[in-house]
C-alpha cells in the first residue's frame, strides 16, 4: 500500500484527472477493506494539499471510511467541506448511526432533513427492523412516498428476520397488489417465509410467479427454491431444479449434497461431493458428518484431514463431529491433537466443543482428562453434564456417576437414561430398578430407549413381574411396539420363561430388524421350542429383507443341538460362509462341538476342535468333556482335559467334569489326583445359584447358603416337599 501511495503522489493529476480520481477511490476501498485508517489519513492530507478533496465522489468515499471506523474528528472535517445541507452526506450519517445502534440520533437526523430520497426512507425502515422496532419501522414504511421494490423488500425481509413469516407473506401480497415487480432479494425472502410456514402450495405458486417474471435462471433464487423443496422433502423436484440451472455456485452444490445426505444416500452424496467444482466449509462438514453418522469413522477422519490440508477452516460443528468420530475410533492421540488445536484457535470454551472433548476422552477410557475439561466449562449446560455423566457410566465408575447425577442442576431424559444404562451395562440390576422408580416419581417420562434398558435388566434377572409392570406402563403411555421396544419386550418375556407372551409381542411388531428376529429365534431355542425356532428361521428367510447374521445362525445351531438335528445343524454350519458370507467364530464352533457331543459323535467333535483355524474356546472343550461323561469315553476325556488345563488354568469346569468321569468309572485315585491339582492351581467349584421373585424382590440362594434370615424355615419346607414327592 505504501508503494501504491508513492506511485499516486508522483503522478500529476492534471494529466488525466478522471483516471487519478478512480485510482484514489480504488485505494480508499482497499484501505477500508483492510482497516488501514492511517494510510487513508495520509491520502486525505495529500488530497487537501492538491485541492482535490472538493471532488465530491472522493470526499464521500473518505467520509464513509472514517464513519466505518468511528473517526469522528476526521469525518467532521470532511463534512465541513460541504456548504450547507447535502443529501448524500446526511444519508451517510444516518446509516452510520444505525450501524452504531444509535437509533434515536438516526431518527433525529431523518426528521430534521429538509428533503429525503428513497435511500433515506429505506435505510431507516431497514435499520429499525434490524433492531426489532417493528411498529416504528412499519409506520415509516406506510409514510414512505417512495414505495419502490427496494423499500417493499426492506419491509418483507425485515419481518422475516424477526420471525414474522406470515406477516412477511402478507406484505408480499401487498407488493403484488400495488403493481411493483419483485426482485431477486424479494423472492429469496418470500421463499424463506414459505419454508418457515411449511406452505408447499404457496411455495409452488411463488415458483410459478418466478418463472412468469423471468427470474428462474437466477442462481440465488434457484438455491432458495432447492432448499425449499428439500425442507418439504420434495427431493425429485429439488434435483430437477438443480439439473436445469445453467449456472451453479458452491451454495447450489452444497444444497443438493444436503439432499443426498438427508435421503441417507451416502454413495450419491459422495458422488456429488466429488463432482463439486468448488467446495466450502459447509459442504465439507456435511459429507464428513454423513460418514461419521453412518459409522464409517475411518473415511470421516480421512476427509477431515483432506479438508485441513486443502486450507479450509473447520466450523465448530465440524470439530464437534470429528471429535465424535475419534471417540468412536478410540483414537486418543488424534483426539488430544484436536484438543490442542481448538485451544490454540480459542474455541475450547464453546460448550459444544467442550462437551465433545469430554465425550472423546471418556470413550478413550480417560475420565480424568474428561473431568478436567468438564471442570473448565464456565457455562455448563445439560449437554455437558450428560457428557460427563455418560463418560463415568460407560467406564463403570458408577459411584462418581451417581454423585454427578445427584448434583446436576437440571436433568433430562438423557441424564436418567445414562445412569440407568450404566447400571444395566455393569449388571447392578437392583440399582437399575431403584433409579427407574425415582425417575417415575420425579415426573420424568421415560423414553423408549430407557424402557428398553430397564426391560434388559428384567430379562437379566428373569423378573417377569417387573417386566409385566413396565409393559403396562409402556401401553399406558401409548408407545407402540416399535423395533426397539418390541425387541426388548420379546427378549424379556422369552428370558423370563413366558414364551407365549414373547411370541404375541413379536407378532404385533409392525417392523422387525435383525435383532428382533434373533431374539425370537433364540428365545424359542433356549425355551425348548427348537423346531419352532427353526421354522421361524425359515420364515425369516422367506418373508424378511433382513439377512441372517451370526447371532441368528448361532441360535439356529443351538436349536439343532437341543432337538437332536445334528445333520441339519452341520448343514447350516457348512452354509455359513458359502451361502450367508459369515465366517464362523469360536461360539459357532463351540455350539457344533456341543451338538456332536450330545449325540455321542465324540470323535467327530474332537476332530472339529483339532481342525479349528484358531484356538478353541474353553466352553468347546468343556462341552466335549460333558459328552465324554455321558457316553463314558475316558480316552477322549483325558486328552480334552489336558487341553483344557493348558487353555484355562483358572477354569474349574473342565477339571470338575473330568473328576466326575473318573468317579463314575470308579477311578478314585484319579479323582483324588484331579482334586489335588485343582487345589494346587487354586481352583474351586463354583456353587450353584437359584433365585425367586416374591413381591417385586429377587432373592438369590447359593449351595449351602444360610445367610437368609429365614433359611431354617425355607429348608424345613423344602425337606417337607421332598418327602411328599418321595411318598408312594
ROMIMAR-842353 format. One line per field, with one value per residue (C-alpha): residue number from 1; residue in one letter; x, y, z. Coordinates in steps of 0.02 Angstrom, whole numbers, plus 50000, padded with zeros to 5 digits. Example, Ala and Ser with C-alpha at 12.3 -4.5 7.8 and 13.67 -1.06 7.14 Angstrom:
<sites>
pos (1/2) $
code (a/s) $
c1 (50615/50684) $
c2 (49775/49947) $
c3 (50390/50357) $
</sites>
This chain:
<sites>
pos (1/2/3/4/5/6/7/8/9/10/11/12/13/14/15/16/17/18/19/20/21/22/23/24/25/26/27/28/29/30/31/32/33/34/35/36/37/38/39/40/41/42/43/44/45/46/47/48/49/50/51/52/53/54/55/56/57/58/59/60/61/62/63/64/65/66/67/68/69/70/71/72/73/74/75/76/77/78/79/80/81/82/83/84/85/86/87/88/89/90/91/92/93/94/95/96/97/98/99/100/101/102/103/104/105/106/107/108/109/110/111/112/113/114/115/116/117/118/119/120/121/122/123/124/125/126/127/128/129/130/131/132/133/134/135/136/137/138/139/140/141/142/143/144/145/146/147/148/149/150/151/152/153/154/155/156/157/158/159/160/161/162/163/164/165/166/167/168/169/170/171/172/173/174/175/176/177/178/179/180/181/182/183/184/185/186/187/188/189/190/191/192/193/194/195/196/197/198/199/200/201/202/203/204/205/206/207/208/209/210/211/212/213/214/215/216/217/218/219/220/221/222/223/224/225/226/227/228/229/230/231/232/233/234/235/236/237/238/239/240/241/242/243/244/245/246/247/248/249/250/251/252/253/254/255/256/257/258/259/260/261/262/263/264/265/266/267/268/269/270/271/272/273/274/275/276/277/278/279/280/281/282/283/284/285/286/287/288/289/290/291/292/293/294/295/296/297/298/299/300/301/302/303/304/305/306/307/308/309/310/311/312/313/314/315/316/317/318/319/320/321/322/323/324/325/326/327/328/329/330/331/332/333/334/335/336/337/338/339/340/341/342/343/344/345/346/347/348/349/350/351/352/353/354/355/356/357/358/359/360/361/362/363/364/365/366/367/368/369/370/371/372/373/374/375/376/377/378/379/380/381/382/383/384/385/386/387/388/389/390/391/392/393/394/395/396/397/398/399/400/401/402/403/404/405/406/407/408/409/410/411/412/413/414/415/416/417/418/419/420/421/422/423/424/425/426/427/428/429/430/431/432/433/434/435/436/437/438/439/440/441/442/443/444/445/446/447/448/449/450/451/452/453/454/455/456/457/458/459/460/461/462/463/464/465/466/467/468/469/470/471/472/473/474/475/476/477/478/479/480/481/482/483/484/485/486/487/488/489/490/491/492/493/494/495/496/497/498/499/500/501/502/503/504/505/506/507/508/509/510/511/512/513/514/515/516/517/518/519/520/521/522/523/524/525/526/527/528/529/530/531/532/533/534/535/536/537/538/539/540/541/542/543/544/545/546/547/548/549/550/551/552/553/554/555/556/557/558/559/560/561/562/563/564/565/566/567/568/569/570/571/572/573/574/575/576/577/578/579/580/581/582/583/584/585/586/587/588/589/590/591/592/593/594/595/596/597/598/599/600/601/602/603/604/605/606/607/608/609/610/611/612/613/614/615/616/617/618/619/620/621/622/623/624/625/626/627/628/629/630/631/632/633/634/635/636/637/638/639/640/641/642/643/644/645/646/647/648/649/650/651/652/653/654/655/656/657/658/659/660/661/662/663/664/665/666/667/668/669/670/671/672/673/674/675/676/677/678/679/680/681/682/683/684/685/686/687/688/689/690/691/692/693/694/695/696/697/698/699/700/701/702/703/704/705/706/707/708/709/710/711/712/713/714/715/716/717/718/719/720/721/722/723/724/725/726/727/728) $
code (x/x/x/x/x/x/x/x/x/x/x/x/x/x/x/x/x/x/x/x/x/x/x/x/x/x/x/x/x/x/x/x/x/x/x/x/x/x/x/x/x/x/x/x/x/x/x/x/x/x/x/x/x/x/x/x/x/x/x/x/x/x/x/x/x/x/x/x/x/x/x/x/x/x/x/x/x/x/x/x/x/x/x/x/x/x/x/x/x/x/x/x/x/x/x/x/x/x/x/x/x/x/x/x/x/x/x/x/x/x/x/x/x/x/x/x/x/x/x/x/x/x/x/x/x/x/x/x/x/x/x/x/x/x/x/x/x/x/x/x/x/x/x/x/x/x/x/x/x/x/x/x/x/x/x/x/x/x/x/x/x/x/x/x/x/x/x/x/x/x/x/x/x/x/x/x/x/x/x/x/x/x/x/x/x/x/x/x/x/x/x/x/x/x/x/x/x/x/x/x/x/x/x/x/x/x/x/x/x/x/x/x/x/x/x/x/x/x/x/x/x/x/x/x/x/x/x/x/x/x/x/x/x/x/x/x/x/x/x/x/x/x/x/x/x/x/x/x/x/x/x/x/x/x/x/x/x/x/x/x/x/x/x/x/x/x/x/x/x/x/x/x/x/x/x/x/x/x/x/x/x/x/x/x/x/x/x/x/x/x/x/x/x/x/x/x/x/x/x/x/x/x/x/x/x/x/x/x/x/x/x/x/x/x/x/x/x/x/x/x/x/x/x/x/x/x/x/x/x/x/x/x/x/x/x/x/x/x/x/x/x/x/x/x/x/x/x/x/x/x/x/x/x/x/x/x/x/x/x/x/x/x/x/x/x/x/x/x/x/x/x/x/x/x/x/x/x/x/x/x/x/x/x/x/x/x/x/x/x/x/x/x/x/x/x/x/x/x/x/x/x/x/x/x/x/x/x/x/x/x/x/x/x/x/x/x/x/x/x/x/x/x/x/x/x/x/x/x/x/x/x/x/x/x/x/x/x/x/x/x/x/x/x/x/x/x/x/x/x/x/x/x/x/x/x/x/x/x/x/x/x/x/x/x/x/x/x/x/x/x/x/x/x/x/x/x/x/x/x/x/x/x/x/x/x/x/x/x/x/x/x/x/x/x/x/x/x/x/x/x/x/x/x/x/x/x/x/x/x/x/x/x/x/x/x/x/x/x/x/x/x/x/x/x/x/x/x/x/x/x/x/x/x/x/x/x/x/x/x/x/x/x/x/x/x/x/x/x/x/x/x/x/x/x/x/x/x/x/x/x/x/x/x/x/x/x/x/x/x/x/x/x/x/x/x/x/x/x/x/x/x/x/x/x/x/x/x/x/x/x/x/x/x/x/x/x/x/x/x/x/x/x/x/x/x/x/x/x/x/x/x/x/x/x/x/x/x/x/x/x/x/x/x/x/x/x/x/x/x/x/x/x/x/x/x/x/x/x/x/x/x/x/x/x/x/x/x/x/x/x/x/x/x/x/x/x/x/x/x/x/x/x/x/x/x/x/x/x/x/x/x/x/x/x/x/x/x/x/x/x/x/x/x/x/x/x/x/x/x/x/x/x/x/x/x/x/x/x/x/x/x/x/x/x/x/x/x/x/x/x/x/x/x/x/x/x/x/x/x/x/x/x/x/x/x/x/x/x) $
c1 (50000/50143/50211/50039/50032/50205/50156/49999/50094/50219/50080/50021/49831/49808/49871/49723/49607/49471/49599/49678/49509/49474/49644/49605/49436/49515/49646/49513/49415/49571/49607/49428/49430/49595/49564/49712/49647/49821/49856/49685/49731/49894/49794/49671/49812/49878/49707/49687/49859/49818/49648/49559/49451/49321/49285/49125/49149/49315/49257/49107/49218/49334/49187/49115/49285/49302/49124/49151/49299/49219/49349/49227/49351/49413/49234/49182/49325/49253/49075/49133/49195/49014/48923/48754/48643/48695/48576/48712/48812/48655/48615/48792/48769/48601/48674/48824/48713/48606/48762/48818/48646/48608/48431/48374/48508/48468/48284/48329/48438/48299/48165/48273/48310/48231/48223/48238/48253/48209/48378/48342/48173/48232/48385/48280/48149/48285/48378/48225/48184/48363/48342/48167/48072/47939/47796/47905/47978/47807/47745/47887/47851/47670/47725/47858/47819/47948/47874/47983/48039/48187/48078/47948/48088/48162/47995/47971/48146/48141/47981/48056/48214/48106/48015/47853/47839/47651/47663/47805/47695/47550/47662/47720/47538/47526/47678/47595/47431/47525/47594/47776/47884/47980/48169/48283/48300/48110/48086/48226/48144/47971/48035/48118/47950/47866/47998/47963/47774/47788/47665/47712/47564/47607/47789/47737/47633/47785/47885/47757/47774/47964/47952/47824/47937/48091/48193/48200/48382/48440/48564/48513/48329/48360/48464/48321/48197/48306/48317/48127/48098/48219/48130/47965/48052/48014/48181/48138/48085/48243/48351/48256/48283/48468/48487/48402/48520/48636/48750/48782/48882/48950/48784/48691/48807/48802/48612/48600/48734/48622/48480/48575/48632/48450/48396/48530/48609/48792/48851/48751/48813/48994/48968/48901/49042/49172/49089/49084/49192/49207/49184/49162/49165/48980/48997/49149/49059/48904/48997/49107/48955/48866/49010/49026/48839/48838/48976/49116/49228/49389/49328/49261/49433/49517/49401/49434/49621/49599/49491/49627/49764/49667/49664/49483/49447/49329/49174/49126/49000/49135/49257/49119/49081/49263/49286/49137/49220/49384/49286/49207/49379/49452/49593/49662/49817/49721/49591/49725/49793/49620/49604/49769/49712/49543/49631/49755/49620/49520/49359/49392/49269/49125/49004/48979/49166/49197/49057/49128/49301/49230/49144/49303/49414/49287/49261/49450/49445/49522/49388/49518/49557/49372/49335/49469/49385/49214/49275/49344/49175/49112/48931/48889/48727/48633/48729/48898/48833/48764/48930/49024/48887/48886/49076/49078/48937/49020/49183/49097/49130/48953/48989/49062/48918/48789/48874/48872/48691/48638/48721/48656/48564/48441/48409/48325/48284/48463/48527/48411/48446/48635/48633/48509/48606/48767/48693/48623/48791/48881/48747/48694/48513/48447/48511/48425/48254/48290/48339/48198/48072/48149/48131/47946/47919/48007/47876/48001/47926/48049/48099/48086/48273/48261/48117/48225/48367/48254/48175/48351/48380/48216/48272/48441/48363/48212/48097/47932/47827/47934/47936/47746/47733/47845/47748/47591/47674/47727/47547/47481/47596/47535/47702/47682/47783/47921/48078/48169/48030/47959/48129/48160/47989/48011/48179/48116/47968/48075/48212/48082/48004/47843/47870/47686/47689/47855/47777/47625/47734/47841/47688/47619/47778/47744/47926/48070/48257/48392/48394/48206/48217/48371/48289/48134/48229/48349/48208/48116/48276/48327/48150/48149/48048/48187/48076/47976/48141/48198/48028/48041/48213/48143/48003/48132/48224/48062/47973/48105/48231/48344/48489/48535/48677/48800/48687/48537/48642/48711/48532/48491/48640/48586/48411/48479/48588/48444/48322/48449/48451/48638/48646/48535/48645/48802/48717/48683/48860/48929/48820/48876/49019/48966/48784/48774/48951/48983/49145/49109/49178/49226/49047/48983/49117/49076/48892/48931/49051/48911/48788/48903/48947/48765/48729/48880/48983/49134/49270/49193/49182/49366/49415/49319/49412/49579/49534/49483/49577/49602/49619/49457/49355/49361/49174/49202/49320/49201/49058/49161/49207/49024/48987/49129/49050/48880/48949/49090/49234/49386/49513/49447/49407/49589/49654/49523/49554/49739/49699/49576/49705/49830/49699/49623/49714/49578/49433/49374/49233/49343/49428/49261/49192/49347/49335/49154/49202/49334/49212/49079/49211/49268/49442/49455/49643/49625/49484/49600/49737/49621/49561/49741/49783/49636/49696/49871/49801/49686/49529/49362/49199/49079/48922/48753/48634/48444/48332/48148/48048/47923/47829/47945/48102/48227/48301/48460/48512/48681/48730/48743/48696/48623/48630/48443/48354/48225/48341/48287/48103/48146/48249/48111/47983/48098/48125/47937/47909/48046/47969/47798/47871/47958/47800/47714) $
c2 (50000/50119/50085/50123/50287/50339/50300/50406/50551/50552/50568/50735/50739/50867/50748/50628/50690/50556/50415/50497/50506/50322/50272/50372/50286/50115/50149/50208/50046/49942/50044/50018/49830/49808/49933/50044/50206/50285/50263/50339/50492/50512/50508/50633/50757/50733/50768/50927/50983/50952/51035/50879/50848/50963/50820/50752/50571/50555/50654/50539/50384/50457/50506/50329/50258/50374/50337/50148/50159/50292/50425/50565/50710/50666/50637/50810/50887/50809/50865/51046/51045/51035/51201/51177/51025/50879/50732/50601/50658/50654/50479/50425/50496/50409/50243/50261/50294/50142/50034/50100/50059/50243/50240/50398/50502/50419/50465/50642/50666/50593/50706/50864/50831/50962/50831/50642/50514/50327/50281/50384/50303/50125/50148/50198/50061/49927/49997/49993/49817/49763/49810/49736/49900/49834/49956/50109/50029/49989/50165/50239/50110/50169/50352/50320/50416/50315/50140/50054/49872/49911/49983/49844/49715/49801/49777/49598/49538/49633/49546/49378/49408/49449/49282/49353/49240/49258/49449/49439/49343/49464/49612/49521/49508/49698/49720/49619/49714/49880/49828/49832/49697/49591/49574/49428/49480/49491/49316/49244/49314/49253/49076/49076/49127/48981/48866/48933/48914/48745/48803/48698/48754/48937/48899/48818/48973/49081/48966/48999/49187/49173/49087/49216/49362/49283/49251/49061/49072/49175/49074/49144/49113/48937/48899/48956/48852/48697/48724/48748/48583/48492/48557/48498/48331/48353/48278/48243/48423/48487/48380/48440/48622/48589/48500/48644/48776/48849/48922/48846/48911/48823/48851/48759/48609/48607/48612/48460/48374/48404/48321/48158/48170/48195/48045/47938/47904/47909/47849/47985/48117/48066/48070/48248/48298/48231/48323/48491/48618/48719/48672/48770/48731/48686/48556/48478/48473/48393/48248/48219/48216/48093/47969/47987/47959/47807/47726/47744/47839/47799/47883/48031/48055/48043/48177/48290/48275/48314/48465/48537/48500/48598/48750/48750/48800/48677/48750/48718/48586/48503/48498/48426/48294/48240/48229/48111/48011/47999/47946/47803/47754/47774/47870/47953/48029/48115/48174/48259/48343/48412/48472/48566/48642/48705/48775/48865/48947/48996/48892/48768/48865/48832/48719/48602/48582/48555/48426/48334/48336/48263/48126/48090/48073/47963/47847/47828/47775/47936/48003/48107/48218/48217/48285/48419/48481/48471/48574/48707/48740/48906/48895/48711/48658/48494/48426/48449/48373/48224/48200/48182/48077/47961/47952/47890/47767/47688/47666/47579/47722/47717/47799/47951/47948/47944/48086/48191/48142/48194/48364/48407/48575/48509/48336/48273/48105/48084/48106/47973/47858/47874/47824/47682/47621/47622/47513/47393/47383/47341/47220/47318/47275/47322/47499/47499/47471/47594/47737/47697/47712/47880/47935/47893/47981/48137/48151/48122/48014/47878/47868/47709/47685/47697/47572/47456/47468/47427/47283/47217/47219/47124/46995/46975/46930/46843/46960/46927/47030/47185/47158/47148/47305/47400/47329/47403/47574/47567/47531/47668/47797/47746/47685/47565/47408/47491/47395/47442/47417/47265/47180/47221/47154/46998/46965/46999/46879/46744/46752/46755/46593/46667/46616/46639/46824/46840/46773/46887/47043/46985/46952/47128/47218/47322/47306/47195/47208/47075/47092/47063/46902/46848/46874/46774/46632/46623/46634/46487/46384/46415/46383/46209/46251/46203/46153/46315/46409/46329/46360/46545/46549/46483/46612/46749/46695/46692/46848/46968/47078/47055/46939/46811/46870/46774/46783/46712/46569/46537/46520/46403/46292/46294/46239/46097/46043/46036/45943/45817/45879/45852/45831/45983/46082/46029/46084/46257/46267/46223/46356/46498/46555/46486/46547/46687/46755/46739/46662/46550/46613/46522/46523/46435/46300/46278/46255/46122/46032/46031/45966/45822/45781/45774/45647/45539/45583/45618/45579/45700/45832/45805/45812/45977/46052/45999/46074/46246/46390/46468/46413/46332/46411/46333/46302/46193/46080/46078/46026/45882/45830/45832/45716/45602/45593/45548/45417/45360/45391/45409/45412/45570/45644/45635/45714/45850/45884/45910/46038/46124/46132/46213/46333/46399/46373/46472/46373/46239/46171/46053/45981/45953/45863/45751/45713/45661/45549/45462/45446/45365/45240/45204/45276/45358/45379/45484/45581/45618/45673/45793/45870/45891/45975/46094/46141/46174/46289/46374/46319/46295/46229/46375/46347/46328/46475/46488/46638/46676/46838/46874/47040/47128/47074/46949/46825/46728/46563/46477/46298/46276/46459/46501/46690/46716/46767/46628/46495/46370/46385/46375/46216/46139/46174/46104/45946/45930/45948/45821/45693/45722/45691/45532/45463/45321) $
c3 (50000/50035/49860/49787/49884/49823/49645/49662/49742/49600/49471/49404/49423/49287/49152/49169/49306/49289/49297/49451/49540/49503/49574/49733/49751/49724/49858/49981/49953/49989/50145/50204/50171/50264/50403/50353/50430/50449/50263/50225/50331/50232/50070/50146/50179/50003/49928/50032/49977/49794/49812/49752/49908/49835/49716/49795/49739/49831/49982/50008/49996/50127/50239/50233/50281/50432/50488/50472/50591/50705/50667/50706/50708/50535/50475/50537/50437/50280/50323/50347/50168/50108/50107/50192/50177/50068/50047/50018/50171/50278/50219/50265/50441/50463/50405/50522/50673/50630/50620/50790/50864/50895/50827/50918/50832/50666/50684/50736/50582/50475/50549/50527/50343/50228/50090/50079/49942/49927/50001/50157/50188/50151/50262/50413/50383/50372/50523/50635/50575/50614/50797/50814/50819/50703/50737/50707/50551/50478/50521/50418/50283/50270/50267/50133/49973/49877/49885/49760/49758/49873/50013/49994/50004/50157/50247/50185/50231/50396/50451/50401/50503/50654/50639/50570/50418/50396/50405/50279/50156/50187/50145/49989/49936/49959/49847/49708/49726/49713/49543/49597/49515/49643/49629/49671/49855/49871/49801/49908/50066/50015/49980/50153/50228/50138/50213/50388/50370/50283/50150/49999/49892/49916/49877/49713/49672/49705/49590/49452/49480/49473/49304/49243/49291/49214/49371/49355/49297/49446/49549/49720/49687/49623/49777/49888/49789/49804/49993/49998/49906/50021/50176/50101/50061/49876/49826/49643/49614/49700/49586/49430/49482/49508/49340/49248/49319/49186/49319/49489/49636/49790/49880/49740/49751/49941/49940/49825/49929/50081/49985/49968/50148/50202/50099/50180/50010/50057/49887/49798/49920/49890/49701/49711/49828/49706/49561/49650/49556/49715/49898/50058/50243/50242/50104/50188/50355/50277/50197/50350/50464/50350/50352/50540/50569/50454/50558/50430/50551/50459/50299/50400/50476/50304/50235/50384/50358/50172/50216/50329/50201/50068/50181/50241/50419/50506/50586/50767/50712/50605/50752/50862/50729/50708/50896/50899/50760/50857/51012/50914/50847/51023/50939/51095/51011/50870/50997/51101/50943/50901/51081/51066/50901/50964/51116/51003/50897/51050/51035/51177/51284/51164/51257/51108/51080/51266/51280/51129/51209/51370/51269/51170/51324/51415/51266/51259/51442/51511/51628/51723/51572/51531/51704/51685/51526/51610/51758/51639/51558/51627/51569/51585/51505/51519/51368/51453/51616/51519/51428/51591/51669/51519/51524/51704/51667/51514/51612/51758/51881/51945/52114/52025/51901/52039/52133/51975/51941/52116/52094/51921/51920/51791/51720/51564/51487/51429/51608/51678/51529/51554/51737/51708/51556/51658/51794/51662/51573/51734/51796/51950/51921/52094/52061/51891/51968/52109/51993/51872/52013/52061/51881/51880/52046/51979/51842/51701/51564/51510/51329/51228/51248/51438/51439/51333/51458/51606/51512/51479/51667/51694/51566/51650/51818/51739/51834/51747/51868/51847/51660/51654/51760/51638/51491/51568/51585/51402/51349/51464/51385/51213/51148/51004/50978/50879/50837/50999/51125/51034/51034/51218/51269/51162/51244/51420/51406/51323/51455/51594/51532/51460/51280/51232/51281/51190/51030/51049/51060/50915/50806/50841/50791/50632/50578/50630/50612/50627/50817/50830/50730/50826/50996/50949/50865/51012/51139/51060/51050/51231/51294/51219/51062/50944/50797/50811/50816/50652/50572/50618/50541/50378/50387/50413/50255/50154/50213/50275/50187/50338/50302/50436/50546/50654/50808/50715/50648/50823/50885/50741/50784/50966/50916/50809/50954/51077/50965/50901/50720/50704/50515/50489/50608/50514/50352/50423/50489/50317/50234/50349/50239/50070/50074/50203/50189/50377/50437/50588/50753/50912/50976/50819/50831/51016/50975/50842/50962/51091/50960/50909/51091/51145/51007/51053/50898/51007/50881/50756/50893/50938/50754/50733/50882/50809/50639/50706/50622/50793/50974/51036/51173/51345/51328/51173/51269/51417/51302/51234/51412/51458/51312/51368/51540/51466/51348/51467/51347/51460/51318/51234/51405/51461/51300/51309/51494/51461/51326/51439/51578/51460/51392/51552/51715/51804/51734/51855/51744/51644/51797/51884/51731/51718/51904/51881/51734/51840/51984/51876/51815/51994/51964/52136/52132/51975/52060/52206/52085/51994/52158/52217/52051/52073/52248/52182/52047/52172/52080/52166/52101/52092/52191/52108/52119/52112/52131/52154/52143/52282/52290/52167/52259/52190/52317/52271/52351/52335/52376/52566/52588/52759/52751/52725/52886/52862/52794/52929/52881/52696/52720/52826/52688/52555/52656/52680/52492/52457/52574/52494/52321/52381/52460/52362) $
</sites>
